[in-house]
């Protein structure tokens, strides 16, 4: 069974930084489209950043220039470096691995940004 395990969430003040990590139980970080999504209370889950194909990356407009997604295939790990955090970044952040028809999700990690 494939598992994605996120870590690195926490409580941070506005302007601070966090780095999330997603470790995959199988060696597919380089073979699947890996990404990060988030869901704030009473809002729909939304894309934060993801690899589309190869090293092509897309970011949500709200995080472009502040967040950086990266991966280490040898460690089966995808990272999300979050800088200049804002209160509106508060959400549960989920790791995703997609390659049709497979679509895997982690359990999520909470990020809370205080003003």
Secondary structure, 3 states (H helix, E strand, C coil): CCCEEEECCEEEECCCCEEEEEEECCCCCCCCEEEEEEECCCCCCEEEEEEEECCEEEECCCCECCEEEEEEHHHCEEEEEECCCCHHHCEEEEEEEEECCEEEECCCEEEEEEC
